[in-house]
């Protein structure tokens, strides 16, 4: 008898040789029936559904329904921690099905409730905003409420986390306090700040329902927390400091709410309207667009779009990381006066040329080699497969191994595109010139970058022809390291970097162009050192997180002045 493995978030190599069903739309009835007809022809020994986390109930009922029609001796779920859950036909019919029906009724109520409530909020006048003046006095520095409402679970890698740490540290260095409310804990080195964690509830079978439910759960919990904070601020007695009556920052009302926008979420907008606290919304791209293009299924698309528009229109200030995002928002009817273009940044203390990467070189056997590196979470927009394709022509043009240049490629990180990159490297037979590190703790990233001589940012255009809208945090980290950079001449990347001054820019998505750029810096040590120095100077002058936060505060101050 054969074995059938349905993969969802698990490494197939952990299991025996299998027949696979992968990346198919379980809500496509025709495909559903087609798969069942095909698979019922065989009696299987085992049917397994690999799952990231068995506590996440998303799609479990449809998959169990799929299980019901297949013939096998054993049927079960297994997650990344090895936890198993057996499938029972009787349990499915008499327990899971009634529970699913109840859940569907609740889901329907939740959708209707969301539409009606947001429609009412749209009609209600906004509570008078309490704009609070910024102060240079360390005793009068204000408090900022930071909301992060996406479900990142235990993930702590990637640009969004770098941005969070940078913003928090920027406020902290300028004397402001951050009160964090989010779905999970995030540590920031050398900084201790108050936090309240509002965890996700994943006991839902349909996609998107956990996100919609979490939105209202978060609003309810956060409202009570903010209300308590405001009461403490109003009731705390004045304290004496240097002969002057002053209210300490901890006891002062929040200056504003700062939210990183996420899908199916209007928390910041609703809390701002209810409490009269200004909202600064960090917008990194349209979440419905991202979900459809990169995340797959989007069932409640109209509600998703409505919630995003609601947040954008209720925000008092919108911070975007690129000019293309500003243009997009203007086309959507958002006034340009309340949009701040604020590129990402870097902490020059954590990323600098003085960091020693020799330990990493020794560990990975990279001594006496010219190392070409790229750090990535291997997203589809990062273009790492293009870098993988550039390895072979680079080696061929440098006539390796009969060359004075001994080079090695270092792929730092992990993600969805890594298997494709590994396959390209294997097919091109260049495995001896490439190392995949896997996930690296964030605090170690700088050492890995220091171990490199050339750093690559191979980002690619959007697949649908729309303008690239990102501002890669890795780009600013590369610049701060003072290394020679080869990067795609792509929209705002080309605005930040200057060809032959701070980087060597190449045509996006073209492996041979990328290879030629790498070769140019491999051959010319003096050039890559000059590019590195210029890039370091540029990032220190313009793109630190402290400067990023200052731009937000200055814009907020202008907002106050305009309102008054």
N, C-alpha and C positions, 0 to 999 in steps of 0.2 A: 504493500500500500504506500501511496505517496504522502507527503506532508505538505500542507498549505500554510503559508505565513502571510498574514495581512499586516503590512508594516505601517506604523504611524509613530514616528519619532524614535525608533530604535535602530541600532546598528545591526544589519542583517548578518554580519559575520559572527555574531555571538550565538547564532543558531545553526542548525544543520542545513544541508543543502535543501532548498525549498522551491516550490512554485510560488510566485509572488503576485499579489495584486497591489498596485501602487499608484497613488495620485489619480484616483478616479472620483468623480462627483457622485457621492452616495445619494444626493437628492435628485439625480437624474433617473427618473423611473425606468426609462427604456434601457439605460446602461445597467441599472440595478437588476432588472429582469434578465437581461442578456448574460450577465455574470452568473446569476443563479442557474440558468439553463445550462451554461457551459460547465459549471463546477459540479452540478448534481450528477453528472455522468460518471464521476469518480467517487469511490469510497476512500476517504482519507483516514489516516491514523490519528493525525492531530491537526487542529485548526487553532492558530494563535493570533491574537491581535496585540501587537506591541503598542504600548501607550507610554507617554512621558510620565504621567502621574495618574494613578487610579482614582485619586480624589477628584480629578477633573472629569466630570460626567459628560462633557460635550461629545455628542455623536455616539455615545455608548448604546443608547436604545436602538437607533437605526442599524448599528453594527450587530447587535444581538438579534435583531429581526433577520438580518442577513444570515447569521449563524443558524437560525431556526430551520432554514430550508436546506442547509448543507448536511451531507452525511459524513460523520466522523466518530471515532471512538472517544476522543477527548476534544473538548472545546474550552478555551480559557483566555483571559486577558493576562498580560504581564507588563509591568512597568520597568523603568530604568533602575529601580532599586531592587528588582527581583521579586516584588510583591505580586502574588497571583490571585486571580478571582475566577473561579470555575463558572461555566455557563450551564444553567439548568433550564430545560424546556418548561417544566412545571413552574419553576420560579419566575420565568419570563412571562408566562401566560397569566398567572394568578397574582403575582406581586408587581413585577416591573411594568406590565401593561396598564393596570389601574393607576399606578403612581404616575406613569407617563401621561395618562389622560388628565389627571389632576394638574400636572405641571403645565400642560398645554393651555388649560383654562386660565391658570395663573399668568402664563406668558401673554395670552391675549389681553388679559386685564392690564398687564404692565405696559404693553404697547399703547393701548387706548389711554391709559392714565398719563403716559408720557406726552402724547399728542395734546390732550386737553390741558394739562398743567402748563406746558410750554406756551400754548396758545394764549392762556390767561396771563402768564407772565409777560408775554409780548405786548399785551394790551395795557397792563398796569404801568403807571408812571414810576420811574426809577426813584428810589428813596434819595433824598438830598445827600449828595456825596460829601463826606467829611474829609476834604483835602487838608492834609497836615503839612506844615512848613518844615522843610529840611533844616537841619542845624549843623554848624561846624563844631559846636561844643560837644566834647565827649560825654558830658553828663546828660545831654538831650538827644543823643542818637536814637533813632526810632526802631521799631520792630517791623519786620516784613514777614508776612505769612506766605510760605512757599507750598504750593499744591502740586503734587505729582500723582496722577490718577491712572496711569497705565499699569497693566498687570505684567510687571517684569520678573515676578517670581524671585528666583535666586540669582538671576543674571545681574552681573555687576560690570560688564565690559561693554565697550562701544562709545560712540560719540555723545549719546544722550547723557551718559553717566559722567563723562568728562566735563560736559557742559554744566551739569548740576554741581559737581564739585567745584568747578571754576567760579560759578556765580555765587555760591555760598561763601567760598573763601574770599571772593572779591568784596562782598558786603562786609564780611567779618574784618578784613584788613582796613576797611574804611570806617570801622567803628559801629556798624549797624548789626542788629540781632536778627537772626533768622529762626522762625518757628516753623518746623517742617511737618506737613501732614501728607501722608502717602500710603500706597498699598504695600510697601515693604521698606525695610531699613536700608539706608545707604550711609556708609562711613566716609568721612572726609578727614584726611590725615591732619593731625595736630589741632583739630577743632572739635569742640564739644558744644552741641547746640540742642535745644529741646525738640523732641519728636513725639508725634502720636501716630501710631500705625493703625490703619483701618484696612484689615485684610479682605481680599476678594472672597466671594462665595462661588464655588465652582460646581454646585450641586444642580446643574441644569444640563439638559440634553441638547438643546438647540444652540447653535453658535450665535453670538452677539447678545443673547439674553443675559449672561453673566455680566457683561459690560454695562448694559442698560440698567440692570438691577443695582449694580455697584454705584452707578451714578447717583441714584436717589438715596441709597444707603450712606454714601459718602456725604451728601448734602446734609442729611439729618444729623449724622454724627459730628460733622465739622461745624454746623450751625451752633450746636450746644457748646462745643469747645470754644469757638470764637465769642459766643455770648458770655461764657465764663471769663474769658480774657478781658472783655470790655468791662464787665462788672468789677473785676479786680483793678483795672485801670482807673475807673471812676471812684472807687471806694478807698483806694490806698491813700493814706495821709501824706502830705508834703513832707519831705525830708530836707534837712539843712545840709548844705554843701558849700564850704568856703564862704560862709556868711550869707549865702543866698538861698531862698526857698526854691528847691528844684524837685521835680518828680523824676525818679529814676526811670531809665528806658524800659526796664522790666514791667513797670507799672503804667506805662503810657499806651494809649490806643495804637493799633497798627497803622503804619503809614499807608500801606496798600497790600493787596493780595497779588502775588505773582504766581501764575499757573503755567505749567508746560501743557499745552493743548494735547488732548488725546481723543481717541475715537469714542463716539457715543457719550460724550461727557460735557456737561454745562455747569459743573460745580462752581467754578470761579464766577461765572456770570450770575448765577442765582444767588450765591452768597453775597456778592457785591450789591445786588439789588435789594436783598433783604436787610443787610447790615449797613448800607451806606458807605462802604469802604471801596475806594477806587480799585479797579482791576487792570493789571498789566498782564497781557496774554502773550506768551511765547508761542509763535506759530512757525512750525518747521515744514509745512506742506499740508495739502489737503488729505485728511485721513481717509475719506471715501476713495479718492484716487489711489492712494498707496495700498489700501486693502484690495481693491480690484486688480491693480497691476502687479502687486508683489505678494499679496497675502491670500489671494484666491476668493473664496465665497463671500458674498455680501448680500444677505437676504433682505434686510430692512434698509435698503439704500436711501429711500426718500426720507425716512426718519433720521438716518445718519447725516444726510446733507442738511436737513433742517436744523439739527442740533448744532452742527458746525457753524452755520450761518448765524444762529442765535448767539453763540459765544462771541463771534467776531463783531457783531453789531452792538452787543452790550459792553464790550471791552472799552476802557477809556484810553488805553494805549496798547498797540500791538507791536511786538518786537519780532522782526524777521531776520534771517541770517543771510539774505541775498536780495539783490535788486529785482530778480525775476519773481520772487515771492511778493514783493511790493507791487509790481505790475499786475500780477494775478489778482491780488486783493482789490486794487483799484478797478479792474475790469468787473469785479463782483459787487461793486457799488460802495466799497469802504473808502471814506475820505482819506486822502493821502496825508493830511495833517496829523492824524493819529497813528501813523505807521513809522516806526523807526527801523532803518536798516542797520543792523549791528552784527557784523561778522563774528564768528567764533574766535576763541583766543587760546592762550596758553599760560601756564604758570612757569615763569622763567627760572624759578628755584628748583622745580621738579624736573625740568627739561633744560639742560645746558651742556656745553661742550666739555665741561670739567668732569662729568660723570664717567666713571671707569667701566668700560665694557670688556676688559681683558679676560675676566672670569668667564663670561659667556663665550668668548672666542675659544678659550681653552676647553671649555665643557663641550662645545660643538665641533671641535677640531677645525677651527677656522683660522688658526694662526698662519701668518705669512700669505694670506689670501686677500684679494679685493672682494669685499662682501657687498652684494646688492640686496637690500632688504625692503620689505613692505609689511606694515602692520595693518590688519584688517579683521573685521568680523565676517568677511566673505559674503557681503550682501551683493545682490545682482547689479547694483549701481557702482560698486567699487572697482569693477573691471579687472579683478585678480586673474580670471582666465586669460585675459589678453597678456598679462605679464607672464603667465605660464607658457603661452605660445611664443613669447619673445625670447625664451631661454635658448631654444635650439638655434635660431639665426644669430644670436649673440655669440654663442660658442663657435659656430661655423665661421663667422667673420673674423673672430679673434684667432682662428686657426688653433684652437685648443685641441689636443694637449701640447702641441709643439709651438708654444708661445711663452714669452716672458711674463705674460699676464695670467696668473692663476686666480680664477674668479669662482665665486660660489653665491647661489641665490638663497635667501633666507625668507621664508613665508611665515610670518608671525601672526598667530591667531587661529580661529576656527569658525565654521559657519556653513551655510547651505551649499555654497559653491565650491567648498574644498574637495569633495569627491570628483567633480569635473576637472579641477586643476590637477589633482593627482593622476587622473586618467590621461590628461594631455601630456604630462611629464613622462609617464610610463610609455605611452605610444611613441613619443619622440625620442625615447631611449636616452634621456638625460638625467636619470635619477641620481647619478653620482655627483651632480653639480647643484643639487637642490636639497634643502632641509625644510620640512614642515614641523614647526615647533608645537603646534596645538595651542590651546588656550594658555595664556601667560597672565599671572596676576598683574593688575594695573600698576602696582608699585614697582614691578620689575621691568615694565615696558621701556623706560628710559635707558636701562642697562643694555637691553637688546638693540635699541636704536644706536647707542654708542658703539656697539660692536660692529656696526655697518659703516662702510665708506661712502656708499651711495644709497639714497632713499628714494623710493618710487611711489608715485600717486597716479595709478593708471585708470582713473575714473572714466566711465563711458556715458554717452548721451542716453536720455530716456528712450525706451524702445518705441514709444508712440510718437516720437518727433517733437514732443514738448520740450521746453527749455529746461536744462539741468538747474535745479533749485537749491542744491545742498551747499553747505560750507563745511567741508571735512575738517574735523578737529585735528586729525592726524597731520594735516598740512602745516598747521601752526606749530605742532610738536616737532615736525621735521625741521622747520625753520629755526626753532629755538636751539636745536642740537648743533647747528652750525655745519651741517653736512651738505654735500652736493645733492641737489634734488632734480629728478626727472619727473615731470608731471604732464598730465593732459592739459592742452590749451583749451579749456572748456569753461565758457561763461565766467562765473565769478572766480574760478581758480586762476584763469588768465588775467583777471582784474587784480588779484592779490599778488601774483608772481609776475615778474618781468623777465622775458626771454634774454638769456645770456648775462643777466645782471643778478637775479636772485634764484634762478632755476633754468634748466634746459626744458623748454616746452615742446611737446610733440602733438601730432594729430591724434585726437581721441579715438580709441577703439582699433587702432592699426598696429598690429604686433611688430611689423618690420620697422615702422617709425619709432616705436618705443625701444626696440633693440638698437637702432642707430643712435638714439639719444644716450642710452646706457653706455654704448661703446665709446662715444665721444668723451664721456667723463671717466671711463676706465683708462683711456689712453692719456688723458690730460689731467694729471694730479693737481697742477697749479690752478687750472680752471675750476675744478670742483672745490678746492679750498677757497678760492675767491668768491664763488657762488655761495658757499656756506657762510662766510663772514658777512656778506651783504644781506643774506636772508636773516641771519641772527640779528643784525642791526635793525632791519626793517620790522621784525616781529616785536622787538623790545620797544621800539618807538610808537607802534600803532596797535598791536594786537595782544596785549596782556589782558587777563581776566579783570584786573583792577580797572583798566581803562574801559573795558566793556561795561562794567557796572557803573562807572562814572557817567558814561553816555546815557545810560538808563535814568540815573538820578537827575542829570541835567535836563533831559527831556521831560521828566516828571515835574521838575521845578517850573519849566515853561508852561506845562499843562496847568499847574496851580495858578500861575500869573494870568493865563488866558481866561481861566474860569472866574477869577476875581476881578 
